[in-house]
Structure formats: structure tokens, C-alpha cells
């Protein structure tokens, strides 16, 4: 046959070794391995000209897992092996063909050694027979041993052998029956006590026919050869077997009546040189049965090589015996494939796919892929499904919610998971926002457009329609659906878990909430879900309250309607955060006059109010939404240089050397602390926080109670208890001779030799920076100095505390920023790059930002001290800035700019044409800046979340100036510009 190409495939079927033992006078063990003719599968047609884009699998090699297959057929182990190197395997086949012809169609190897018996050790050991070597193959032995035939010995032969051998011998004969082998025949370990005969017989060839038959015989063997003939061992045996069941003749007669894969050839299989057929019934029988059948004689005018039984093999026998493949062969092909072992189906399917163009592969994939999908979330118990969904990030959760309605239900209603994602991404709930979301039905809504917002459904969701009654589950249905979860029912702890204890506890709360919800929605009992939103019960209780507030939300498709309170809140805050960076976002811009022409020294705000301290001795309280002046806190006799509030309690420090505590809502001063002998320059309210776990397993909270820490130009720090709203008023007129007279006084921290300029505290640790060029680390609970950090050569203007890494950072007038270890008190990094005073530092997450008088800001990696970006666009000293890990907002001489922390790129100018920028603060939604325009002080409020409250577009993107009553007035800045134009 023509030599195959490297792209062709050569494979071979074989049976595993089987052993037959015959016991007469001599024990004969015959081990046989049956190999079928190799199969040559041509490469896909015109492989070199095939477009790989159209036939992507045409050149793909057979996967390793399909090259060596083992499967069971009729109780016997069958194997299929594909040659790794087609050309090399082909050469081996040709060599075996030649060796078979030279040996008259019989190859066998005999090795023998003596074995011990119960009568003792053999004394007469025969040497191995000499072998004759063919020049084209490995050595082979003589066909016979002492004139005996190569087939299993008969009883008479055994008797003769017994007389000649003094000791009793056990004879092992290993028979290897094959056509032509691609892979090396299996070999066993050499056993010195064993005799083996390896036999390989094929029909003999006449010498004068060798040249003529070489090509035709090879073609019949490799391409279109019919099934191989069983070794004719019956001729070498007599009929004196001890049992008919051991007779090869009887076995062949029994096997002849059994059908198998290898009983014949279908036209398609004959074309691909495979010698198996499929019975009409589709059953699978023993492969060995095929070998017992004789080939049908094929008439031929040419002299053909004869077999011992008188049959002939013709090179064109397959073509004469089987019709050419056609479309009418499809049923046979399908039935053949159906009856194959699973392992062979893998192999054949791969060969078919290699020949399929891409459109066919697409259609196959469209059919197969859906069948392989498994909806595991639906199959698993609800508790496990919620647990799995809770480990997904936001992007994966949104993708999972689009898979199916059930997945959407599981993902969206997992309130605890969305609450955890909300907190992990740094979002915060302003005061009153959660109550508003519950009251207005935000959990039922999912705005799809960027400029869309949540509507108030409290007025429209009270009367259900017939459709709503059938599509939505009411609160009563939620409580009576014992264990079942409806499509619109929020997944809560009571329906997520079936334990009696959990159900009882949560159901009690639910009943209370239900009674409240059937009344007016304006008076929800928020105590049930605001106690602890960090727990799953708190998040699910809030969702239950939302379901009770708006039980029949008429939004969206009824089949997709589902309550997802915290997912809606997450989406709202996420879109607001993104709006800062989007160029097309137009924030609402509110401006109002403040403190006349005075400098605003300190500023703090939230969603409800804005507090500003000024050198005019006053503290003003404004409404964040309208700019209305709510209160003016008067009492300080000097400028206010520090303030901070927690809840309704405000603490301020002044140049009058006093510290005052205020009730913001009432607008009165409740306590006055004296003790400092100079300006109170900095202060901090320190709230208790968890710093570790105690031996009893409880969290260690430090400090034990809220504290006030102040730093002064008198070089001292003082610690006071933060007064409660229920404490009595206390006013000190002047410095007390006895510190114990003040019930809120704790201690004085002394050690600095110059003004204390900046402080930072967390837990039980306090860090202070002073004009004495040093940084001190204090233990608040005892007042002792833990470390005195020396290294700066000029005044220290700013400090921050990195409690996660147990470090602190300081900025100085010597242009440097230093990172210190709180464990050892040594400097870890010296951050250089600024060329002037570093007056401001801010650390958030994994980014440290420093601002200097050289008009630049630098972004650092606090872990290793590397500078990530340098922000250069200002033209004057940086007077204020803040960052949240995503953006930096900085103020300088005439502008307020925003930067991208991740890239260090300039984003936009938030405010321009300014005379100065005093202070700037921002939260998730708003940016509040105290600036100077035309020598007048203004508070400018930019609201990037106005679009989420439905503020019309015409009121966004332009500056609206209001008076102290919140009424819009003409912009004096615009009037001044008009006058300049007229002049």
C-alpha cells in the first residue's frame, strides 16, 4: 500500500492476554494476546488546503486521553491504541509483514527452564534453543522445539515428552496471535522457572508470489483487509483432549454462532479500514468470536496467496465484498456508533468533529452545551445556595442574576450578602436614608438608565390589583407558607432555616412588624431592624419592613418582581460614586454666604447639616440641602481653630484656650473645659473600637468610653471624657487650681517642648506631632510615652496613624515624609520628593497622599514607600485636600481640582475663579468647600447625587446662590462680571 502521510492516523484493536491451562501428564499454559489488523484513518481531505477558520479542528491532534483506550467486550478486556508516530509505526508494520513471509506466516519464541516440584529440584536443565535472526526484524526462534509443533501439545506428544524428562516439568506456552501489530506486543517479566512459546501465525506465501503480492497483501492488511483469521491450531492437535470444553474445535464452533463488533465490515468502516460490524440487534458480544469465523472465498483470476485451510486473501476483497459507501449507509453507521463502547464513541466522535466545518460545530455546540448545563443552585438546598451566592463579587452576582428567574431570586434577595458588599466597598448609609428607602419602596425598583432615580411608591402601592394578588405574596401569605418560599417573598432567616429556635425568634419580630405595617407606613417600628444592621437578622428585618411598607409594588413585570432592598441601595451608591468621574455628570451647585469676609478654619458636614468654624469666634450650622442658616453657636472669645462632632455633640477648641461642648440641635453650650494655657490648635473625639480578643473570647474595646483629646500651643495634650446628653452642665470660668474639680478631666500628657500641631488616635494609641521636630507615641490609658520619634530637622505639621500596619506617618517643614514603626520606634521609610513644607497628610486604605507648599500632591504606597503619582496642576501652595482611595480633591489659590487616585490623572476643575480655598470636605455624594470670591467667604456645595433624587436637569450644572433663609438670590459674582463688561 502507499505509505501514509504524517497527518494520517494508525490505530489497532487487541484483546488482553488470556491464559488456558491443560493438565495431562505435562501441564501446558497457553497465554494468548489477539491483535487485529491496524486501522489507517486518513487525515481530513485536502488538509493542506483546508481553511483553519472554517475547519478549526482539522489539524488538532488526538487528545492523549483518547490514544490508549480500554473497555470491556463480552467480559474480556479490549484495547485500542493509536500510534504516536504514524510513519514509524508504518515501518514497523512493514518489517513485521516481511518477517511473517520469511517465516512462512508463523512467528514463535520458546524459552524454557526447570522448575522445582514437590519431589525436589530438577537436575536436567535444557539450554535455550538457538535463534535464527532475520535481517529485517528482531531474532526469532525455530518454528518447533525438538520437532514438536508450535501449537499446544497433544496427549501423545505429552506422553513422549514425559518419558524423555526425568523430573516432572511444567510447560508454559505463551501464544501471541496477531495480524500486524502497531504497538509492541505485551511482554512479561522473565521468569527462570517458566517456559514460554510466543506464536504469531499468518498464512504462508509462496516465494515466487512475494514480489507480486507484496503491495496487494500490504494493502489488504492495512487498508481494506477483512477480519483476521483465527490461528489454525486444530491441525496441530489431536482429538485426545481430556474435556470437550478444552477443545479449540468445540470453542470455535461455539464462538462461530456469536456476533460481535468484529464479525464483518460496514461499507463506511471498510472505507476507513476498520474490521468490525454491528449486528442488527445492536448487542455487543465477544470480539474473539469473530476470529473463529472463516472468510468467504472470493473468486479471482489471479493466483492469490493461500491459507492453510484453502481460503484466499485478495487485496480487493473488501471492495468486491462490500458496496461503496452512500447516503443509504447512514442507518448502519448510526447503529454501529450506538453499539460501540463509550470509550470508542469518544474516539470516533473526535474523528468526526475534525471533519466538520465551523457552522456545523456551532450547531453541535448549540445542541450540546445546553444539555450539559446543570442548575446547581436550584438543586441545592436554599441555605447552601445562599451561602454560595454570598461569596460572589458584585460583577459575578449581577451576571448570575441574569441566568434565570430562580437565580435572580436567590442572588437579589440575599440581603445579608448585599449588605456585606455595601460595607466592604466603603459605602455608608446617611442618617435617614434607610428609613426613606423602606418607606418609599426602593427595594422593588431597579433603575436601568444612568440618569434614572428611585420613585416614591408609598402612595401607589397600597391597593393591589387582581394581577398583583396572583403574582405577589402578601405578608400574611409569607407567614402562613410554612417553609415554602414564594417568588416575591424576601428570603429571611425564618424561611432560610428550618430550625425551630431560629424560626421562633425571627417570627416573633416578624409578627410585630406585620402589625405595624398594616397601619400607617409613616410610623414604622424601626427598632426591630436598626438595632444591628451588621447581622443577618438586621438586614433581613429591614427587608421585611420594606415588604410591609409597600406590599404591592406595581413596578416592572409581575414575573420578575422581587424585593432587593440592599441591592437597590448598593446600586444607588455605586452610580453616585461613578458620577464623580463621568464628564457628562452635572452636579447641582448651591452657594451661600458665610462668616462675612473671615477665614473658615474648620469644616465638617453630613447629609443633614454643615458646621463651620471661623476666626470670627462663631460656629455656624447650615442646612445641607437648602443652605439655610439653622444656628450660630456663640460663646468662644477667640477664633475657633478646631472642631469635631459625633451625633448631636459638638466639641470645639479656640484661641481663647478653652474647650467647649455643644448641643447642636438646641444650639447651646453644655460644658466648658479649661486647662490649656494657649490656643487649642487640634482636637479629636476618640470613640471606643475593637482592638483585639480577650481570653474570654470577647472583643477588647479601647478606650473604655468616648474621649476628647486636645493639643495646644502650650506643648501639652489633655484628655477628657466626652459628656453624654444626660450629663449635667459644667462650665469652668478659668483654669482650676485642682484638676479633679472637673468631673470630665482624665489626664495631661506632657513631654513636648513646643506647640502641638497635629494629633491622630486610634484605640489606646495616640500620635502627636510638634514644632519641636519630634513625634511622640502615647498610651492613652496610662498616659506614658511609648516612643519619641526623632529624625525630622524642622517643625512637624501633620501626622496620621496607620493602625492596620502598626505604623505612623509624619510630614515636616524639612520637605520630607517619614514612616515610623510603632513597635520599634524606628524610621522605616523616608519619602522624599517635595520641595517645600509638607503640611497635609491623608491615609485611606492602601494609598497615602501628601500635599505641600510646592503646589504638588504625591500619592504613595504606604507598604513600601514608593511614589505612585505626582499631581501637578496647581499654581500655588496646597491649602486643603481630601481623598477616599478613589479620588483626590485639592484646593489651592484659584481652583478646586479633582484627580483620579488610581491613575494620577487630572479629572476636572470643580470650582474656578476663586480668590482662595480655605477648607474642603467630601463624602460619597457631596463636596463642600469654604472659599473666597471677590473677598467674600462662601460655602459651595456640589451634589453629584442630585440626579438620584430627581432634581431636574435645568437646576443642575449651574451655580445657585441663596440667602440665609434659603431663597435664591442673584449671584453677586455674575453681577460683578457684568459690571466689568459694561466698563
N, C-alpha and C positions, 0 to 999 in steps of 0.2 A: 504494500500500500504506500501511498505517498506519505512522506514524512510530515508530521503535524507541525503547526506553527506554534510559537511560544504562547500565543493567546488562546490556543485550544486547551481543553480540559481532559485529563486522563484519569479515570477512576476505576475501581474494581470492587466487586462484591465477594465476600467469602464467609464461610462458616467457621466458627471457632473449633478448636480441637475437640474431638470426641474419642473416647477410649473404649475398646471392646476387648475383653479378656476371655480366652478359651483355655480351659483346663482339661487336658487329657493326660498323657504321660509327661508332656512338657507344657509349661504354662506359657501361652503366647499372648502378648498385649499389643494390640494394634491401635495406634493413635493417629487419627486422620484429620487433616485440615483441607477443606474443599474450597478451592478458589475458582471463580468463574472468569470467563474471558473479560479482559479490560474493556471499559466503555470509553469511547472517544466522543466527546461533545465539542463540536466545532464552535469557535467563537462567533458572536453575533455577526451576521453577514456584513461584509464591507466595513469592518471595524475601523480601518484606517480612514475611510471616507465618511464615517458616521459623525454627525454633528453632536458634540458632547452636551450642547444646550438642549437638544431635542431628546437625546438618549443619555441621560445623566448617569445611568448605572451600567452602561455597556462595557466600560473599561474597569469597572470595580472588581477587584479580586474576590475570590470566595472567602467569606469570613472564616477565621481559624476554627470557630466552633462547629462549622459545617464540613470541615475537611476530613474529619475522622468520626464517623457515626457508628453507634452500636445499638442494636434493637433486637427484640425477641420475635422470632417467627416459628410458630408451631412448637414452642418450648425449647428452641435451640437459639444460641447466640449468633446473630448475623452481624456482619460489619461491612461498612462501606468506607473506603479510603480514597481520597483524591491525592494524586501526586503533586508534590510541591514544585517540582521541576518537570514540566511536560517532556521536554526534549531528552533529558537524562533518563526519565522513566521509559521513554520510547526506545532508547538504545538498549536498555536492559531487557526489554521485551524481545527485541530482535536477537540479542545474544541467546536468550532462552530458546527462541524458536530454532536457531541453528544448532544449539546443543541437543534439543529434542530430536532433530532429524539425524544428527550424528549417532545418537544412542538408540536409534530405531523406535523413538517415541516413548522410551522408558528411562526415567532417572530415579536412582535409589541409592541410598547410602546406608551401610551397615557398620555399626560399632558394637563390640561385644566385650564383656568382661565377666569374670567369675563372680558368683555371689555366695555368701555364706548361707548354709541351711542348718536345719536343726541337727544334722549329722556331723557338722563340722565345716571347716573351711575348704574350698576347692583347691586341689593341688595341681590340676591340669588347666592352665590358663592359655587361651589362644591369643596370639598377637593379632592386631587389626590387619585386615586384608589390605594389600597394596591397592592404590587407586591409580586409575589412568586419567590423565588430565587432557581435557580439550583445550585447544589453543584459544578458544573464544569464551570460555567460562571457567568457573571455579572447578576444582578437581571433583570428579565423580567416581564412584566405585564400580566394580564389576557388577553386571546385572544379577549375578547369582552368587550364592555363598555355598562352596563345596557342591556345585552343580544343582543346588536346590532352587526352585523358582522364587521370584521376588514376592509373590503373593503369600498370604498366610499359609502355613504348612498344613498338610493333612494328617490324619491319624497314622497312616502308614509311614509317612515321612517322619513323623514324630517318633514312631517306634524305632526306626532305623537310627535316628539321632540318639535315642536313649541307650541303645546298645553300644554306640561308639563312645559315649561320655560316661566316665566312671562316676564322678559326682553328679548329683542332681542339679540340673540347670533350669534357670527361669529365663525365658527368652522374651524380650520386649521388642516389638516391631512398631515403629512409628511411620505411618503412611501419610504422605503429603500428596493429595490429589489435586491437580490444578490444570488449568489451561495455560495461561501465561500470566505471571504474577507481576504486578506493578510494584508493590511494596515487597520488601524482603520477607521470605516465609518465616513464621514464628519459630524460634529456636528455644530449646530448654537448656537448663544448666547441665554441664557434663557430669554424669554420674558413673563412677568407676565400677559400680555394681550392676550396670544395666547395659543391655544390648539393644540397639535401635536400628531400624531399617527405614530410610526415607525414600519413598517411592513417588515418582512423577511419570505417569504413562500417558502418552498420546499416540494416536495411530501412526504406524510406521510409514515411511516414504521410500520409494524406490530411488536408487542412485541416479538413474537416467531421467527421473522426473524432477529432480531437485531444482534445476535451473528454471524449468518451465513453471513449476508450481510455486516457486518462492514468493513471487509477487501476489499471485492469486490466493495462496494459503495465508499470507500475512493479511491480505485484505479481509479474508473471511474471518480471521481471528480477531482483528482489531476493529473492523468496521461493521460488517453485516453478517457475522458468523452466527449461525443458530446456536441453541443452547449446547453446552459441552456434554460429551458423552461420559457416562459413568465408567470408571475403571473396570475393565473386563477381568475380574478376579475369579469368576466362576470357572474359567478354563483351566486355571492352575490349581483348582481344588477338586478333591473327590467328594463323594456324597456321604462319606462315613463320618458325619458330624454328630456329636452326642445329642443334639437337640435340633428340631426343625427351626426353632426360632433363631438359632445362630447361623443358619444357612444364608449366605448372600443371595441365593436364588429366591428363597422364600421372602426375604426382606425386599428384594427388588420387585417381586410380584405384588407385595402389599403396597409398596410405595407407588407403584405404577398407577394404582387406582386413585391416588390422592392428587389434588390440584394445588398449585402454588403460584407464587409470583413468577417463577422461572419456567413455567410449563410451555410457554410459547412467546411469540412476539406480536405486538400490535404493529400496524404499519408505521405509526408515528415513532414508536420505540425502536422499531427496526431501523428507521432512518437515523436515529441518534445512537445506534449500535448498542441498545440495551436488550438483553435477552430474557425479559420476563413478560408474562401475560397475566391478565386479570380474569378470573372466572366470572361467569355471568352472575353468579350469586353474590359476588363481591367479598367472599370469605377469604381468609389468609391461612394457607396451610404451610407445611414444612417446605423450605427451599430444597432440601435434599431429595424430595420426591421427584423433582424434575430430572435429576441426574440418572434416575433409573429407567427413563424412557428412551427408546431408540429414535434416532432421526428417521424421518420418512425418506425413502430413496428418491433421488432427483435424477431424471434422465438427462444424459449429456452425451454429446458426440465426442467429447474429448476424454482422453484417458485421465481419470482422476485418482488421487491417492486413495488407497483402500484402507479400510479399518479391519481389525481382526474379525469382526462379525459380518463382514461383507458389505457394509454400508459405505457410502462415499460422501465426501465433503466437496461442495462446489463453491467457488468464490462468488458466484452469482446466485447461490441457492436462496438467499434471503430475498433477493429481488424477484426471483421466479416464484417463490412460495407465497409472498405477501404482496398485496396490491400497493400501489403508490398512495401516499397519504393524501387525503382530501378532506373537504368540509364534512363529508359523511362520517369521518372518523372521530368527530368531536364527542359523541356519546361514549365511545370506547376510551378515549383519552380521559374524560371526566370520571368514568368508572374506575379506570386504572389509578387515577390520582386519589380517589376516595378510599380505595382499598390499601393504599400504601401505609406503612408505619409513619407515625408522626415525625420521626427524625428525617425520613426520606422526603416527606412533604416539605419540610424546611428547605432541603437542598433543591428539590425540583422547583419550588416556588421562587427561590432566588434566581435560578437559571431563567425562568420565565420573565421575571421582572427586569433582568438585564436586557431583554429584547423588547421592552415596552418603551414607546416614546413618552415624553413628558405629559402630554394630555391624558394618556391612559393612566400614568402614575398618579396624576391629580385625581382622576375619577376613583382609582383604587383607594387613595388616601381619604377621599371624602366619604367613602363607604366604610373603611376600616377604622379610622380614628374615632368616630362617634361610638362605635361598638366597643372600643377599648376603654372608653371613659368610665369612671366609677364615681358616683356621687357619694363620697365617703362621709361628708358632713351630715348628709341626710340619714345614712345608715347608722352612724354612731349615736350613742345616747346624747341628749341635749347638753348635759354637763360637759362631756368631752368636746363636743362641737364648739361650745362657747369658750372653752379653755384654749382650743387650737386657734380659733379666730382672734382671741385676745393677744396672741403672740405675733400677729401680723402688724407690719407698719402701716402707716396711713395709705400709702400708694397701693400696697397689696390689698388692703381692706376694701378700698374703692373698686379695685378690679374684681375682687371676689364677689362684691355685691352685685355685679353685672352678670354673673354666671346664671343665676336662676332666681326665682322668687323666694325659694326656701333659703338660699344662701344670703340673699338680700335681707331676709327676715332675721337670720342669725347674726349677721355682721352688724346691721344697723341698730338692732335692739340691745346690743351688748353695751349697756350704759356704763358699766364699770370700766370696760376696756377703753371706751372713748374718753372717759374722764381721765384715765391714766395717760392717754396720749395728749390730752389737753394740757395736763400739768407738765409732762415730760418736754414738750416743745416750748415751755416758758410762757404760756398764755395765762392770764389771770382774769377772774370774774370781778368786774367793778361792782361796787355796792348797788344792790337793787337790780342788776341785770338778770340774775337767775329768776328772781320773782317775776320780772317782766316777761321773760321767756315762757314761764309756766302760764302766766295769766293770759298772754296773747296767742298761745298755741304755736310757738316757733318750732316745737318738736315734730309737728306734722308737715312742715314746709321744707322744701329743698330748692332754693332759688338757683336757676340754671344759668342765668346771664350774670356777667360780672357786675353790671350796674343795677341788678335787681336787689330787692330787700325783703325782709320778713314783714308780713302783714299782721294786723290785729284781727284774730279770728274769734275773739271772745264774744263779739256781738252777733256773728253769723253762724256760730257753731252750736247754738243752743237747741235748735229744733231739727230733729233728724227727719229725713225723707224715708220712703219705703225702701229705696235702694240702699240708703245708709244703714237701715236696720238689718238688712240682709248681708251687707258687706262688712260692717263694723261690729265689733263686740263691745257691749256696754260694760260698765263697771260691775253691774250685778252678774252679768254672764261671766266676767273674769273670776269672780269669787265662787261661782257655782260650778265651774267647769273642772272639777276635781281632777287635777293632774294633767288635763289636756290643755294645749296651748293654741289659741285661735290665731288667725293671721294678723289681726290688728291688736292683739294683746301684748303689752310690754312684757319682755322677759324679766321677771323679777325673782328675787331669791325664793319666794314661796312657790313659784311654778317651775323654777330651775332645779330645785331639790325636793325630794320626796320625803325627807326625814320629818318626823312629827314635831321635833323640837324646833327646827328652823321654820316650818310652816306655821306653827302656833305663834311664834314670836312675831313673824312678819305679818301674819294675817290680822293680828290684833291691831297693829299700826294701820293696816290697810282698811279695816273697818272704820276706824276713827277718821281716816282720810276720806273714806267714801261718804260718811255722814256730813263731813264738812263740804265736800264737793257738790252735794245735791242742794246745798244752799246757794248763797251768792259766791261767785268766784273772786270777789274783791276782798274777801276776808278768809283766805286760805290759812289753815293752821301750818305755818311754815316751820314750826318747831320740830315736826316729825322728820323733815328731810334736811334741815340746816344744822342739825346737831353735829354731824361729822360727814362731810361730803367726801372725805378721803377713803371711806369704807364703801364696800359694795352696797350695803344696806342704804347708806345715804344717797348714793347715785340712783339706785332703783326706787327709793322712796320719792325722790324728786320727779322721776318719770311717772310714777303712779299719780303724783299730784297733778302733773301736766295732763294725764289722761282724764283725770276727774275735772279739771278746769275746762277743757274743751273736749268733751267725749265724742262729738260728732263733727269732726273737721271735714268740711266739704271742699277739699282741695285735691287735685290730681285724679288719677284713675282709681276707682274703688279697689281694684285688684292689687294695686301697688301701694296702697295707702298703708303707712306703718309709722308708728311713733319712734322717733330717734332724737331725743332731747339733746344729749351731749354731742352727738354728731352734728346737729344743726349749729350748736354753739361753736364747735371746732371749725366748721366751715366759715362761719361768720368772722371769727377772729383771724383765720388764715387769709381770707380775702382782704381784710383790712391791712394785715401786715404786707401783703403783696402790693397793695395800692400805693405804698410809700415809694416804691421803686418804679412803678409804671409812669411813663411820661405823660400819658393821656389823663391821668388822675387829676381832678380839680378839687382840692380840699376847700372846705368853707373857711373863710378868713374873717375872724372877729377881732376888733381892736377897740381899746378904751383907755382913757387917760388914767394915770396912777401916780400918786406921790409928787404931783406937780413937776418940778424940774430936778428932784432929788434922785440920788443913786439908789437903785434897788440892790441891796446887799445879799439877800437870800430869798429863795422862792421854793415853794412846794405846792403840789396840786394833786387832785384826783378827779374822778368823773363828776363830782358834785361841786367842788369849791377850789378856789385858788387863793393861797396865802402868800403875801409878800411882806418882807421886812425891809426897812429903808433907814437911811441915816437921818430921816426926819423924825425919829423916835417912835413912829407908828407901825402898827401891823394891820394891813388891810385884808379883808376877807371878801372875795368876789364869787359870783355865780359862774361856774364854768360854761354853762350853755348860753347865758344871756349877757354876761358881763356886768350884771347889777352889783353894786357895792352893798354887801349884806351888813358888814360891821367894820368898825375901825377900833382896834384894840389899842387903847391909850393907857400909859402908866410908866413906861420907861422914861428916864430923864436924859438919856443919850441915844445915840444911834444903835439900831438893832443890827448886830453882825452875825447872829446865828439863830436858827430856829429849826424845830422839827416837831411833828405831831404824830400821834398814834391814836386813831379813833377820834374821840372828841376832846382829847387832852393835847394841848399845845405847850411846848417849852421853848423859851426864848432867852438869849443872852445879849447883853448890851454893853456899851461903853460906860454905863453907869455902875458897872461892876456887880450888878445883881442878876439873878436867875429867876424868871417868873414862870409860873404855871397858870394856864388859862383854860376856861371852859369855852370852847369855840361857839357852841350853839347859843349859850347865854351871853357871850361876849364880855365876860368878867374875868378878872384875875383872882384865882383862888389861893395861891401860895406865892410867897416871895422868899427866896433864899439869899442870904448874904454870906460873905466869907472871902471872896476874891478881893484883892486889893488893886486890881487893874482890869482892863477890858476883858470881857468874856469873848474870846475870839472863835471858839469852836465848841460844839456840844454834840452829844449823841444819846438817843434813847435806846437802851440795850434791853431787848426782850429775851426771856428765857428760851433756850434752844437745846435740843438734844446733842450732847457731846460724847455719849458712849452708853454702854450697857453695864449695869451693876451686877454684883454677884447674885442678886435675887432675880435677875433677868429683866428688871425694869430699866427704862431709859434714865440716864443721868441728865438732869436738866440744870443748865447753868446760864445765868445766875439763878438763884432760887426765886427771885422776884424781879420785876422790871426795875431798872436803874436809870439814873441820869448821870452822865459823865461829862464834865466840862473842863475845858482847857483855857488858860488865861495868860495874859501877858505878864502876870506876876510869877511865871515859871512853874506854877503848881497846877495840879489836876485835883478836882474834887468829885466825890461820888455821893449821890443822894438816892433815896428811894423815890420811885415815881408815885406821886399821890394818886389815890383812887378817887372816883367821883363821889364816893360816900364819905371821904375823909373831911375833917373839919378844916375850915380856912385857917391859914397860918401866914402871917406877914411879919417879917423881920425889918425893923426900921433901919438898922445899921449892923455893922459887924458885932457879933456876940462875943462876950468875954469867955463864955463857956459854950463849946460846940454842941454839947449834949442838950442845950436848950431847944435846938431844932429837932423835932421828932423824926425828920426825914434824912438827917445827916448820917452818912456812913463812915467816911474816912477821907483823909487828904493824902495824895500821892506826891511826894517831894523827891527831888533829885536833879531836875533840870536846872540850869543856871541862866537861862534866858527864856524869852517868850515861847509858849507852847503854841505852835502854828497849826498843827493838824493832828487829829486822832482817828483811830479805827479800832473797833472792838468786836469780838465775837466770842460767845461762850464765857469762859473765865480768863480770856486773854485780851489785853489792851496794848496797843502800839501807839506811841506818841512821837511826833517829830518837832524839833525845837530849833530856834535860832542859835542855839549853842553848838550846832553842827552835828548833833548826836540824835540817835533814835533809841528809845527805851522800850523794852518789853516788860509788861507788868502782869502780875497775877492778881486779878481783881478781888478775889475772895479774901486774900490776906494783905494786899497792898504792897507786897515785896517786889523788888526789881529782879526779873529773871535774867535779862541781858541788857547790856549797854553797848549798842552797836556803833562803832566808830569807824570812820572811813571817809565821810564827806569832809570837804575842806571849806565849805560855805554853808549858809543857812539852809535848813531843811524846810521846804514849803509844803510838801504833800506826802502822805503815806496811805497805803492800802494794805489790807490784811488778806492773805491767801490761805484761809484755814484748811482748804482741801489738800493743799500741798505742804501745809505747816511752814509757810514762809510769809515774809512781809516784804514790801517794796517801798522804796523812798525816792523822792525827787528833790533835787537841791539846786541852789543857786550856782553850784560849780558845774552846771550843764550836764550832770550825769544822773543816771537812774541805777540804783543798786538793788539787787535781790538778795535777801538775807534768809538764813536758815534759823527757824525758831528753836530748833533742837540744840544746835551748837553755838548759835550766835555769830557765825562767820558769814562773810560775803560770798555768795555763790556765783553771781554774775555782775559785771559792771557794764551796763548798757550805755554805749556812747554813740553819739551822732548829732545830738542837739548842739547848737552853738550859742545858747543863751539860757536864761533861767528856766528850769522845768518846774512850773508852778502847779500843774494839774496832772493827776493820775486817775485812771478808772480801769478796774479789772472786772470783766464779765466772762465767765466760762473759761475758755482757753485762749483768750485774747486780752492783752494789756495795751492800753492806749495812753500815750503821754503827750502833753501839749506844752509848748514852750513859748517864750517871748520872741523866738526867732521866726515866728509866723508859720511854723510847721507842726504837724502832728505825726507821730510814728506809732505803728502797730507792731507789737512784739509778741513772740511766743513765750509765755512765762515759764514753760517747761525747760527750755534750753537757752533762752535769752537771745534768740535770733530775731532780727528785724525783718518783718514780713512786708511792710509797705511804708512809704513815706508820703504823707499827704501835703502837697504844696500847691496852694492856690490862693491863700490869704496873703494880704499885703502888710498886715500888722500883727502885733502880739495877740496870741490867743487868750481871750479873756474868760471864756467859758466853753465847756463842751460836755457831751454825754454820749455813751454808746451802750448798746444792748446785745452785742455779738453779731448783729446783722448790719447795722448802720451806725455811722458816727454823725452827730450834728454838732457843729462847732461855730462859735461866734468870734468875730474879730472887729476891725474898725468900722466897716461899712456894710458887711454882709453876714448872713447866716446861711451856712452851706451844709449839704448832706453828702456823705460818702458811703461807698459800699465797703464793708469791712472785709469781705471775702476776697475781693479783687483789688481794693485800694483805689478804685476809680472814683472820680468825682461824679455825682449823680445830678444834682441840681442846686440852684440857689433858692432857698426857701424865702428869704427876705433880702431886699436890696435897698439901696439909697438910705442907709441908716447913718446916724451920727455916732452911734456906739451901741454895743451889745453888752448888757450887764450880766444877765443870767439867762440860762436856757435849761429846760427840763422837758422830757417827753415820756409818754407811756406807749402802749400798743396803738393807741388811736390818735392822740393829740400831742402837739408840740406847743409849749407855752414859753414865750421869750419875753424878757423885760429889756426893752430897747429905748433908744433915744432918737427922736425925729424932730428936727428943727428946734433943738434944745428943749424939747418936751418929752417926758417919760410916758411910754405906752406899754401896755401889756398886749401882746399879739398872740392870738390863739388860732392855730391851724388844725382843723379837724379832718383827718384823712378817712374817717369812717362815717362822714355825713351822708354819703350815698346809701349806707345800710340803714339809715333812719328815714329814708325817703325824702331828704332835702332836695327840692327841685334844682335842676341844673343851673337856672338863671341866678340862683343865690349861692352858687359855688364858683370858685375861681376869681372872685373879686373881693376886695377889702371893704368890710362893712364896719363903720365906726359908730359906737353907741355911747350915750351919756351914762352917768351913774345910775339912772333909772332904767337902763336897758333900751332906750329909744334910739333909733337910728338917726344920726345927725350927719351933716355934710363933713366930708373928710378935709380937715384943715390943710393937710399935705397937698391935696389936689387943688385947693384954693390958692395956696402959695405958688404952685406951679403955674396956675392960670395967670396970677399977677405978674409972675416973671415973664410969661409970654407976652402979656399986654405991654409991659415996659419995653 
